[in-house]
Amino acid sequence: MSNMSTQKQLSTNNASLLLDEQLCFALYSTMLGINKVYRKLLKKLGVTYSQYLVLLVLWEQDTLTVSEIGERLFLDSATLTPLLKRMETQGLLLRIRAKSDERQVIINLTEQGRILQQVAKEVPNGVFCATECTPDELSSIRENLIQLRDRLFRNTK
């Protein structure tokens, strides 16, 4: 066992079981606050947070497969498919079976889905204001969270 692994193991053995000292609870409770902010901001768009994430992916690049959207959002197709069906019912996107491989479903924005992008431009600023952070603080938090996420996924393979 390397010295670094030993140090990690030792610190784990002395880890606290107090709720307020848990990383998972800090992230979970922060996410609850973020969800409340987004819920309020997304009301104007008539979409949920999950639907907003799908729209963000499609606004970046339209015409993607369900798998490609799932990879970007860290969601499997069993979770994503019902969400996409609801969005199709709302008129935000179209789901079309690929001619080359009928197992693949291609997702395209509708005109209504594209128009919603203009309304959504207010959302990031609303979130920024709610955080009461400076741009540098927010950028640093985001970068640290991405780094943490990448490490966690690397260690769960």
C-alpha positions in Angstrom: 0.0 0.0 0.0 1.4 3.4 -1.0 2.0 6.1 1.6 -0.7 8.2 0.0 -3.2 5.3 0.2 -2.3 4.8 3.8 -2.9 8.5 4.6 -6.2 8.3 2.9 -7.2 5.2 4.8 -6.1 6.7 8.1 -8.1 9.8 7.6 -11.1 7.7 6.6 -10.8 5.7 9.9 -10.9 8.9 11.9 -13.8 10.3 9.8 -16.7 11.8 11.6 -20.2 10.5 11.3 -21.7 13.9 12.1 -24.2 15.0 9.4 -22.8 18.5 9.0 -19.3 17.1 8.3 -20.5 14.8 5.4 -19.5 15.8 1.9 -22.6 14.1 0.5 -24.9 16.1 2.8 -23.2 19.4 1.8 -23.7 18.6 -1.8 -27.2 17.3 -1.4 -28.4 20.2 0.7 -26.8 22.7 -1.8 -28.5 20.9 -4.6 -31.9 21.4 -2.8 -31.2 25.1 -2.7 -30.1 25.2 -6.4 -33.2 23.3 -7.4 -35.5 25.8 -5.6 -33.8 28.7 -7.5 -34.1 26.9 -10.8 -37.7 25.9 -10.2 -38.6 29.5 -9.8 -36.6 30.7 -12.8 -37.8 27.8 -15.1 -41.5 28.5 -14.3 -41.5 31.1 -17.1 -40.2 28.5 -19.5 -42.7 25.8 -18.4 -40.0 23.2 -18.1 -38.5 21.2 -15.2 -34.8 21.3 -14.3 -34.2 17.9 -16.1 -35.9 19.2 -19.2 -33.8 22.4 -19.1 -30.7 20.3 -19.0 -31.8 18.4 -22.2 -32.6 21.7 -23.8 -29.2 23.1 -23.0 -27.6 20.1 -24.7 -29.8 20.5 -27.8 -29.2 24.2 -28.0 -25.5 23.5 -28.1 -26.0 20.9 -30.8 -29.3 19.8 -32.3 -29.9 16.4 -33.8 -28.4 14.0 -31.3 -29.2 10.4 -30.4 -30.7 9.6 -27.0 -27.4 8.0 -26.1 -25.4 11.1 -26.9 -27.7 13.2 -24.8 -27.4 10.6 -22.0 -23.6 10.8 -22.1 -23.6 14.6 -21.7 -26.1 14.5 -18.8 -24.8 11.3 -17.1 -28.2 9.7 -17.6 -29.1 6.3 -18.9 -31.8 5.8 -21.6 -34.3 4.3 -19.2 -34.3 7.6 -17.3 -34.0 9.8 -20.3 -36.7 8.3 -22.6 -39.8 9.2 -20.5 -38.4 12.7 -20.0 -37.9 13.0 -23.8 -41.4 11.7 -24.4 -42.9 14.3 -22.1 -40.9 17.0 -23.9 -42.2 15.8 -27.3 -45.8 16.0 -26.0 -45.0 19.6 -24.9 -44.0 20.3 -28.5 -40.3 21.1 -27.6 -38.7 18.3 -29.6 -39.2 15.4 -32.0 -38.1 11.8 -31.5 -37.4 10.0 -34.8 -36.1 6.5 -35.3 -32.9 6.5 -37.3 -33.3 4.9 -40.8 -29.9 3.3 -40.6 -30.5 1.6 -37.2 -34.1 1.6 -35.9 -32.8 1.0 -32.3 -31.4 4.5 -32.3 -33.7 7.5 -31.7 -32.7 10.9 -33.0 -33.8 14.0 -31.1 -34.4 17.3 -32.8 -35.7 20.6 -31.4 -38.9 21.9 -32.8 -39.3 25.6 -33.6 -41.0 26.0 -30.1 -37.9 24.4 -28.5 -35.6 26.8 -30.4 -37.7 29.9 -29.5 -37.5 28.9 -25.8 -33.8 29.5 -25.9 -34.4 33.3 -26.1 -36.5 33.2 -22.9 -34.0 31.0 -21.2 -31.2 33.5 -21.6 -32.3 35.1 -18.3 -31.8 31.9 -16.3 -28.0 31.9 -15.8 -28.1 35.5 -14.5 -30.9 34.7 -12.2 -28.9 31.8 -10.8 -25.8 34.0 -10.5 -27.7 36.6 -8.5 -29.1 34.0 -6.2 -25.7 32.6 -5.3 -24.5 36.0 -4.1 -21.0 35.0 -5.4 -18.5 37.0 -7.5 -17.9 35.7 -11.0 -14.5 34.4 -9.9 -15.9 32.6 -6.9 -18.6 30.9 -9.0 -16.1 29.9 -11.6 -13.8 28.4 -9.0 -16.7 26.5 -7.4 -17.8 25.1 -10.8 -14.2 24.1 -11.7 -13.7 22.4 -8.3 -17.1 20.5 -8.6 -16.1 19.3 -12.1 -12.8 18.1 -10.9 -14.5 16.3 -8.0 -17.1 14.7 -10.3 -14.3 13.5 -12.6 -12.4 12.0 -9.7 -15.5 10.3 -8.3 -16.4 8.8 -11.7 -12.9 7.6 -12.2 -13.0 5.8 -8.8 -16.3 4.1 -9.4 -15.3 2.2 -12.5 
